[in-house]
Amino acid sequence: LAVLHAEMARQNRDALLAFDAVRPAAARIAGRIRALGRVTLLGMGASHWANRMALFAYRKAGILAAAEVVSEAMRQPPAPGGVILLTSQSGGSGEIRAWFSRFPDEQDSYGLTLNRDGFLARTAFSLVAPVERERAFAATRSIMVTLALHAAILDALGGGDLAAEIAALREVWRADAPPPAPPAEAVAALSSCRALVLSSRMPAHAALEAAALTFMELARAPALAPEIGQLLHGPMEALSPDLALVLARPAGADAAAPTRIAEAAVRLGLKPVLLDLAGGAPVAGAVTVALPVRQGLAAQATL
């Protein structure tokens, strides 16, 4: 746990370091993405969820963007005429190797990794974060650092209100503030639950998708992260007092839906945890955790 907490404590500093270090190389990749107008983000496990966190920002930049898992993408023809961005913290996952064996002639395949000596960085032109590889647990620090590698590409792409969004993200990293201590009620709900459900609206929801994977691997308990629309189409019926429910309330028009879900969960006998990025009122019967009011990439980093 000490090593795990040390990894968490340095994620913001390493993200800022990575963002600044890879900007020249990121401009080269951004140039190809802008020229072709399409990018497919490929990864496995937490790398896929980190790609999902960046997906909306690529679309804000006017790019036709998709995020898929490598094992699925390699079993279908690649999208024609676009850039492939392969993400791997270690740079050596079996699926990444298999991708290049199946598509050795893909000229516009690039990598995002934390390992300069890994297969990915040796095989394709890659953004390599100049930071140590993770020592405690996969997807502890690398999610934030991978988000920084994406942010460097997005910064070079520009477009829309993306510059303000990235500036806000850099402020989150620069502040390097420790997360607030979780309320005892929230800890109790998560430590005693049979399973965990997390939900929000995209793009904030992508951070919860990553959290579900981490929870399963660390807590050895099932976790599910359907977007709120998907939660309402069936999984809502499975909510019961022996489940924990974590919701993120984003700023803006989408704040209403998580609030309603939290209220409904209380009526079902749950004590949901509401991570509030909207500055809204607490929900009676829920554990409301007030976070800074942020949107987009900064909100994801905060979550």
Secondary structure as UniProt FT lines:
FT   HELIX           2..9
FT   HELIX           11..21
FT   HELIX           23..36
FT   STRAND          38..43
FT   HELIX           46..60
FT   TURN            61..62
FT   STRAND          64..69
FT   HELIX           70..73
FT   TURN            74..75
FT   TURN            80..81
FT   STRAND          83..88
FT   HELIX           94..102
FT   TURN            104..105
FT   TURN            107..108
FT   STRAND          109..113
FT   TURN            116..117
FT   HELIX           119..123
FT   STRAND          126..128
FT   TURN            138..139
FT   HELIX           142..157
FT   TURN            160..161
FT   HELIX           162..175
FT   HELIX           184..191
FT   STRAND          195..199
FT   TURN            202..204
FT   HELIX           205..219
FT   STRAND          223..224
FT   HELIX           228..232
FT   TURN            233..234
FT   HELIX           235..238
FT   TURN            241..242
FT   STRAND          243..249
FT   HELIX           253..255
FT   HELIX           256..267
FT   TURN            268..269
FT   STRAND          273..276
FT   TURN            284..285
FT   STRAND          287..290
FT   HELIX           296..302
//
